Amino acid sequence: MQRLLMMSLIHGEQHIKEAPTLGPSMVNYWLMKSEPDVYPYEQLVADGSTHWDGVRNYQARNMMRDEMKIGDLVLYYHSNFKPPHIVGVARVCKEGYPDHTSWDSGGKYFDPKSTPENPRWFMVDIEPVMELERIVPLQEVRDNPACSGMLLIRKGQRLSIQPVERSDFKTILSMGGSSMEGL
């Protein structure tokens, strides 16, 4: 079996590591929202990876549990910020597994109906891939006709995790001064 190497560009520095084996499946694309005062993209870069805990919406939980796979690419979105914007790209590095924060009775994500034997909530792990050359503000996404189908700009769409079409992912990267090359 031939080894594949990935090169990531983070804050202008090249990082090389072995690529995950994707097998016959295709890469999926996602958008994940985080408030910059809670967990900014810069913190993900500093940490190297993180688990995406605390999601308490069943639709988003199902996507993490059932659909997000190792190697899937993620647009990292800073919400609840002026202006809200897409700042970088991350990659799923661990598929869905039980969210242990739901079992911590003293934690803010505690759910008494979730147990290790019968977990109600799930999470994935992500790692940084690259920071965009320039942020892509939500208003620019709204104003770009090529992005008119994105869930992000639909009225009433508030999911913290959303699927993204490959064409929209490429458009966002281009708007941010980047491309799919090297991902």
C-alpha positions as CSV (number, residue, x, y, z in Angstrom):
1,M,0.0,0.0,0.0
2,Q,1.3,3.4,-1.0
3,R,1.6,6.1,1.7
4,L,0.0,9.4,1.0
5,L,1.3,12.6,2.6
6,M,-0.8,15.7,3.3
7,M,0.6,19.1,3.5
8,S,-1.2,21.7,5.5
9,L,-0.5,25.4,5.6
10,I,-1.1,26.9,9.0
11,H,0.0,30.5,9.7
12,G,2.4,30.3,6.8
13,E,4.1,27.2,8.1
14,Q,4.0,23.9,6.2
15,H,2.9,20.8,8.2
16,I,3.2,17.3,6.6
17,K,1.6,14.2,7.9
18,E,0.2,10.9,6.6
19,A,-3.1,11.1,4.9
20,P,-6.0,9.1,6.2
21,T,-7.2,6.2,4.0
22,L,-10.5,7.2,2.6
23,G,-11.3,4.0,0.8
24,P,-14.0,4.0,-1.9
25,S,-16.1,6.9,-0.3
26,M,-15.9,10.4,-1.4
27,V,-15.0,13.4,0.8
28,N,-17.9,15.3,2.2
29,Y,-17.9,19.0,3.0
30,W,-19.3,20.7,6.1
31,L,-19.6,24.0,7.8
32,M,-19.1,24.1,11.6
33,K,-19.9,27.2,13.7
34,S,-18.1,28.3,16.8
35,E,-18.1,31.5,18.7
36,P,-14.7,33.0,18.7
37,D,-14.8,33.8,22.4
38,V,-15.6,30.1,23.1
39,Y,-13.3,28.3,20.7
40,P,-11.7,30.4,17.9
41,Y,-9.9,28.8,14.9
42,E,-6.6,30.1,16.3
43,Q,-7.2,27.8,19.4
44,L,-7.8,24.8,17.1
45,V,-4.4,25.6,15.4
46,A,-2.7,25.9,18.8
47,D,-4.3,22.7,20.1
48,G,-3.6,20.7,16.9
49,S,-7.1,19.0,17.1
50,T,-10.2,19.0,19.3
51,H,-13.3,17.1,20.0
52,W,-16.5,19.0,18.9
53,D,-18.5,18.6,22.1
54,G,-21.7,20.2,23.5
55,V,-23.9,19.9,20.4
56,R,-27.4,19.5,21.6
57,N,-29.4,19.5,18.4
58,Y,-30.6,16.1,17.1
59,Q,-30.1,16.9,13.5
60,A,-26.5,18.1,14.0
61,R,-25.9,15.1,16.3
62,N,-27.1,12.7,13.6
63,M,-24.7,14.3,11.1
64,M,-21.8,13.8,13.4
65,R,-22.8,10.3,14.4
66,D,-23.8,9.0,11.0
67,E,-22.4,11.1,8.2
68,M,-19.1,12.8,9.1
69,K,-16.2,10.7,8.1
70,I,-12.4,10.8,8.6
71,G,-11.0,13.1,5.9
72,D,-14.2,15.2,5.4
73,L,-13.4,18.9,5.1
74,V,-14.9,21.6,7.2
75,L,-15.4,25.3,6.7
76,Y,-14.7,26.8,10.2
77,Y,-17.2,29.6,10.8
78,H,-17.0,32.3,13.6
79,S,-20.6,33.0,14.7
80,N,-21.9,35.6,17.1
81,F,-19.2,38.0,16.0
82,K,-19.2,41.2,13.9
83,P,-19.0,40.3,11.1
84,P,-19.7,36.6,11.3
85,H,-17.3,34.9,8.9
86,I,-15.5,31.8,7.6
87,V,-11.9,31.9,8.8
88,G,-10.4,28.5,7.9
89,V,-10.6,24.9,6.9
90,A,-10.5,21.9,9.2
91,R,-10.6,18.2,8.6
92,V,-12.5,15.4,10.5
93,C,-9.8,13.3,12.1
94,K,-12.0,11.0,14.3
95,E,-15.5,9.8,13.4
96,G,-18.6,10.2,15.7
97,Y,-18.3,8.8,19.2
98,P,-20.3,9.5,22.4
99,D,-20.0,13.0,23.8
100,H,-18.7,12.4,27.4
101,T,-19.6,16.0,28.4
102,S,-23.2,14.9,28.6
103,W,-22.4,12.6,31.6
104,D,-20.7,15.4,33.7
105,S,-23.4,16.4,36.2
106,G,-21.4,19.6,37.0
107,G,-20.9,20.6,33.4
108,K,-22.9,23.0,31.2
109,Y,-23.6,20.2,28.6
110,F,-25.0,17.7,31.1
111,D,-28.0,15.6,30.0
112,P,-29.4,13.3,32.7
113,K,-30.9,11.1,30.0
114,S,-27.5,10.4,28.4
115,T,-25.4,7.6,29.9
116,P,-22.2,5.7,28.8
117,E,-24.4,2.7,28.3
118,N,-27.0,4.6,26.2
119,P,-25.4,7.8,24.9
120,R,-27.7,10.4,23.5
121,W,-25.1,12.9,22.2
122,F,-22.1,12.4,19.9
123,M,-19.1,14.3,18.7
124,V,-16.3,14.2,16.1
125,D,-12.7,15.3,16.3
126,I,-11.3,17.9,13.9
127,E,-7.9,19.2,13.1
128,P,-6.8,22.5,11.4
129,V,-5.9,22.4,7.7
130,M,-5.4,26.0,6.7
131,E,-6.4,29.5,7.6
132,L,-7.9,31.4,4.7
133,E,-5.8,34.2,3.2
134,R,-8.7,36.5,4.1
135,I,-11.9,35.9,6.1
136,V,-15.1,35.5,4.2
137,P,-17.8,37.6,5.9
138,L,-21.4,36.2,5.9
139,Q,-22.6,39.2,3.9
140,E,-20.2,38.4,1.0
141,V,-21.5,34.8,1.0
142,R,-25.1,36.2,0.8
143,D,-24.1,38.6,-2.0
144,N,-22.4,35.9,-4.1
145,P,-25.0,34.3,-6.5
146,A,-22.8,31.2,-6.7
147,C,-23.5,30.6,-3.0
148,S,-27.3,31.1,-3.2
149,G,-28.0,27.4,-2.3
150,M,-25.9,27.3,0.9
151,L,-27.9,26.5,4.0
152,L,-25.8,29.1,5.8
153,I,-27.8,31.9,4.2
154,R,-31.3,30.4,4.4
155,K,-33.7,32.2,6.7
156,G,-34.2,30.3,10.0
157,Q,-31.2,28.1,9.4
158,R,-29.3,28.0,12.7
159,L,-27.7,24.6,12.8
160,S,-24.2,24.7,14.1
161,I,-23.2,21.9,11.7
162,Q,-24.3,22.0,8.1
163,P,-23.5,20.0,4.9
164,V,-21.9,22.1,2.1
165,E,-21.9,21.3,-1.6
166,R,-18.4,20.8,-3.2
167,S,-19.1,23.7,-5.5
168,D,-20.0,26.0,-2.6
169,F,-16.9,24.8,-0.7
170,K,-14.7,25.7,-3.7
171,T,-16.4,29.1,-4.1
172,I,-15.8,30.0,-0.4
173,L,-12.2,29.0,-0.7
174,S,-11.7,31.2,-3.7
175,M,-13.4,34.1,-1.9
176,G,-11.0,33.6,0.9
177,G,-8.0,33.6,-1.5
178,S,-7.4,29.9,-1.3
179,S,-8.1,26.8,-3.5
180,M,-8.7,23.1,-3.3
181,E,-5.1,22.4,-4.3
182,G,-3.2,20.9,-1.4
183,L,-6.3,19.9,0.6
